[in-house]
Amino acid sequence: MNIKDKVVIIMGASSGIGAATAIKLAQKGAKLVLAARRLERLKQVKEQFPEVDILIQRADVQNFEDIQRVVKLAMNTFGKIDVMYNNAGIMPTAPLSEVRRDEWQHMLDVNVMGVLNGIAAVLPVMMEQKAGHIIATDSVAGHVVYPDSAVYCGTKFAVRAIMEGLRQEQRGNNIKSTIISPGAVQTELYQTINNKKVAKELHAAQKEWGLTSEDIAEAVIYAINTADHVSVSEMIIRPTKQEI
């Protein structure tokens, strides 16, 4: 397969895994629609590749209409969508006993509804095309549960279930689904943890273990680059030193 000229939407493309994936896809000649809340960050990615077709759009994955506008932009410009990558996510962590209901709701809105909004916005297009690939950034936390992260793990287990359901429902339309499940990666995700001690410890582990956004982007590229009859459903990518 050839990534060149594939039309790829990346939600949450302003930093970390989303930005790294955008850069690697641009280097391979994909046509990109990059969306995130931070437009200036998207402009920085776009400016690196003046010769590549890259559209940018401010969008919040919690807002279904925002994602619909991103899909409409892709269709109006390129006439098709090959890949939708739902990458946005947050990770505030705390024991359940602290009853941080606002954080729980925010995680559900971004991590679960954000993915569902992306699916809902692009699925009619892909069903009409009888082809497409929907990818979501999950987590090792979508496969194992550990203390002080029950709600975060719950959102990632939910994404795993949703994406498997999508695969089963849409395989007849030649629509592929993939979850990418990283372990600790050197991204800005730790900044969404309100407990500064926990955030500092995670950030230190990220730096020590050495897994980068570019490492995860390579996994995304691999999944996108498979033949139409090949569907990579799940990929878990851990730092070699990570225990969980």
C-alpha positions as CSV (number, residue, x, y, z in Angstrom):
1,M,0.0,0.0,0.0
2,N,1.0,3.6,-0.5
3,I,0.2,6.4,2.0
4,K,0.8,9.1,-0.6
5,D,-2.4,11.0,-1.4
6,K,-4.4,9.2,1.3
7,V,-6.8,11.7,3.0
8,V,-6.3,11.5,6.8
9,I,-8.1,13.5,9.5
10,I,-6.3,13.7,12.8
11,M,-8.2,15.0,15.8
12,G,-5.9,16.2,18.6
13,A,-3.1,17.0,16.2
14,S,-1.6,19.9,17.9
15,S,1.0,18.1,20.0
16,G,2.4,14.7,21.1
17,I,1.3,11.6,19.2
18,G,-1.1,13.5,16.9
19,A,1.5,16.1,15.8
20,A,4.2,13.4,15.4
21,T,1.8,11.3,13.3
22,A,0.9,14.3,11.2
23,I,4.6,15.0,10.5
24,K,5.3,11.4,9.5
25,L,2.3,11.3,7.2
26,A,3.2,14.6,5.6
27,Q,6.7,13.3,4.9
28,K,5.0,10.4,3.0
29,G,2.8,12.7,1.0
30,A,-0.6,12.1,2.6
31,K,-3.3,14.8,2.4
32,L,-4.0,16.0,5.9
33,V,-6.8,17.6,7.8
34,L,-5.5,18.5,11.2
35,A,-7.8,19.6,14.0
36,A,-7.3,20.6,17.6
37,R,-8.2,23.4,20.0
38,R,-4.8,25.1,19.7
39,L,-4.8,26.5,16.1
40,E,-1.3,28.1,16.5
41,R,0.2,24.7,17.1
42,L,-1.5,23.3,14.0
43,K,-0.1,26.2,12.0
44,Q,3.4,25.3,13.1
45,V,3.0,21.8,11.7
46,K,1.5,23.0,8.5
47,E,4.3,25.6,8.0
48,Q,6.9,22.8,8.0
49,F,5.4,21.3,4.8
50,P,4.5,24.1,2.3
51,E,4.4,21.5,-0.5
52,V,2.0,19.2,1.1
53,D,-1.9,19.5,1.1
54,I,-2.6,20.3,4.8
55,L,-5.7,21.9,6.1
56,I,-6.1,23.0,9.7
57,Q,-9.2,23.6,11.7
58,R,-9.9,24.6,15.3
59,A,-12.1,21.9,16.9
60,D,-13.0,20.5,20.3
61,V,-13.8,16.8,20.2
62,Q,-16.5,17.4,22.9
63,N,-18.4,19.4,20.3
64,F,-20.0,17.1,17.6
65,E,-20.6,20.1,15.4
66,D,-16.9,21.0,15.4
67,I,-16.0,17.5,14.2
68,Q,-18.8,17.6,11.5
69,R,-17.2,20.8,10.2
70,V,-13.8,19.1,10.0
71,V,-15.3,16.2,8.0
72,K,-17.1,18.6,5.8
73,L,-13.9,20.5,5.1
74,A,-12.1,17.3,4.2
75,M,-14.9,16.2,1.8
76,N,-15.4,19.6,0.2
77,T,-11.6,19.8,-0.5
78,F,-10.6,16.2,-1.2
79,G,-13.8,14.4,-2.0
80,K,-13.0,11.4,0.2
81,I,-11.8,10.4,3.7
82,D,-9.5,7.4,4.0
83,V,-8.6,7.6,7.7
84,M,-10.1,9.2,10.8
85,Y,-7.6,9.2,13.7
86,N,-9.4,10.1,17.0
87,N,-6.3,10.9,19.1
88,A,-7.5,13.5,21.7
89,G,-7.5,12.5,25.3
90,I,-6.9,13.6,28.9
91,M,-5.7,11.7,32.0
92,P,-6.6,13.4,35.3
93,T,-6.0,10.6,37.9
94,A,-7.0,10.3,41.6
95,P,-8.5,7.6,43.9
96,L,-12.2,7.2,43.7
97,S,-12.5,8.3,47.4
98,E,-11.6,11.8,46.4
99,V,-14.9,12.0,44.4
100,R,-13.7,14.3,41.7
101,R,-16.9,14.2,39.8
102,D,-16.1,17.1,37.5
103,E,-12.9,15.4,36.4
104,W,-14.8,12.1,35.8
105,Q,-17.3,13.9,33.6
106,H,-14.6,15.7,31.7
107,M,-12.8,12.4,31.0
108,L,-16.0,10.8,29.8
109,D,-16.7,13.8,27.5
110,V,-13.2,13.9,26.0
111,N,-12.0,10.3,26.1
112,V,-15.3,8.5,25.3
113,M,-17.7,11.0,23.7
114,G,-14.8,12.5,21.7
115,V,-14.2,9.1,20.1
116,L,-17.9,8.5,19.5
117,N,-18.3,12.0,18.1
118,G,-15.5,11.3,15.6
119,I,-17.0,8.0,14.6
120,A,-20.5,9.5,14.2
121,A,-19.2,12.4,12.0
122,V,-17.2,10.2,9.6
123,L,-19.0,6.9,9.5
124,P,-21.8,8.0,7.0
125,V,-19.0,9.1,4.6
126,M,-17.1,5.8,4.9
127,M,-20.3,3.7,4.6
128,E,-21.1,5.6,1.4
129,Q,-17.5,5.0,0.2
130,K,-17.6,1.3,1.2
131,A,-14.1,1.9,2.6
132,G,-12.3,3.6,5.4
133,H,-10.2,3.3,8.5
134,I,-11.0,4.6,11.9
135,I,-8.2,4.7,14.5
136,A,-8.3,5.7,18.1
137,T,-5.6,6.3,20.7
138,D,-6.4,4.0,23.6
139,S,-3.9,3.1,26.3
140,V,-2.4,0.2,28.2
141,A,-5.0,1.4,30.7
142,G,-7.6,0.1,28.3
143,H,-6.2,-3.4,29.0
144,V,-5.3,-3.4,32.7
145,V,-6.6,-1.6,35.7
146,Y,-4.4,0.0,38.4
147,P,-5.0,2.0,41.6
148,D,-5.9,5.7,41.4
149,S,-6.9,5.5,37.8
150,A,-10.2,3.6,37.8
151,V,-12.1,6.2,35.9
152,Y,-9.3,6.8,33.4
153,C,-9.0,3.1,32.8
154,G,-12.8,2.9,32.5
155,T,-12.8,5.4,29.7
156,K,-10.0,3.5,27.9
157,F,-11.8,0.1,28.3
158,A,-14.8,1.8,26.9
159,V,-12.9,3.0,23.8
160,R,-11.6,-0.5,23.3
161,A,-15.1,-2.0,23.4
162,I,-16.5,0.7,21.1
163,M,-13.8,0.2,18.5
164,E,-14.3,-3.6,18.6
165,G,-18.0,-3.1,18.1
166,L,-17.3,-0.8,15.2
167,R,-15.1,-3.4,13.6
168,Q,-17.8,-6.1,13.9
169,E,-20.6,-3.8,12.7
170,Q,-18.8,-2.3,9.7
171,R,-16.5,-5.1,8.4
172,G,-19.1,-5.7,5.6
173,N,-18.5,-2.1,4.5
174,N,-14.8,-2.7,4.3
175,I,-14.3,-0.2,7.2
176,K,-11.3,-1.0,9.4
177,S,-10.9,-0.1,13.1
178,T,-7.7,0.1,15.1
179,I,-6.8,1.0,18.6
180,I,-3.3,2.2,19.4
181,S,-2.5,1.5,23.1
182,P,0.6,3.2,24.3
183,G,2.3,2.8,27.7
184,A,4.1,5.8,29.2
185,V,5.0,8.2,26.4
186,Q,6.9,11.5,26.5
187,T,3.9,13.7,25.7
188,E,2.0,16.6,27.4
189,L,-0.6,14.2,28.7
190,Y,0.9,14.3,32.2
191,Q,-0.1,18.0,32.3
192,T,-3.8,17.0,32.5
193,I,-3.2,15.4,36.0
194,N,-4.2,17.9,38.7
195,N,-2.2,16.1,41.4
196,K,1.2,17.8,40.8
197,K,3.1,15.1,42.6
198,V,1.6,12.3,40.5
199,A,2.1,14.4,37.4
200,K,5.8,14.9,38.2
201,E,6.3,11.2,38.9
202,L,4.7,10.2,35.6
203,H,6.7,12.8,33.7
204,A,9.9,11.5,35.2
205,A,9.0,7.9,34.2
206,Q,8.2,9.1,30.7
207,K,11.6,10.6,30.3
208,E,13.4,7.7,32.0
209,W,11.7,5.0,29.9
210,G,12.3,6.7,26.6
211,L,9.1,6.0,24.6
212,T,8.5,8.9,22.3
213,S,5.5,10.3,20.3
214,E,7.4,9.3,17.2
215,D,7.6,5.7,18.3
216,I,3.8,5.6,18.6
217,A,3.4,7.5,15.3
218,E,5.3,4.7,13.6
219,A,2.7,2.2,14.9
220,V,-0.1,4.4,13.4
221,I,1.7,4.6,10.1
222,Y,2.0,0.8,10.1
223,A,-1.7,0.3,10.6
224,I,-2.6,2.9,8.0
225,N,-0.2,1.3,5.5
226,T,-1.7,-2.2,5.6
227,A,-3.6,-3.6,2.6
228,D,-7.3,-3.2,2.4
229,H,-7.9,-6.9,3.3
230,V,-5.7,-6.6,6.4
231,S,-7.1,-5.1,9.6
232,V,-4.8,-4.5,12.6
233,S,-7.4,-4.3,15.4
234,E,-5.1,-3.6,18.4
235,M,-1.5,-2.5,19.0
236,I,0.0,-2.2,22.5
237,I,3.3,-0.3,22.6
238,R,5.1,-0.2,25.9
239,P,8.5,1.1,26.9
240,T,10.6,-2.0,27.5
241,K,11.1,-1.1,31.2
242,Q,7.5,-0.5,32.0
243,E,6.0,-2.9,34.5
244,I,2.2,-2.6,33.9
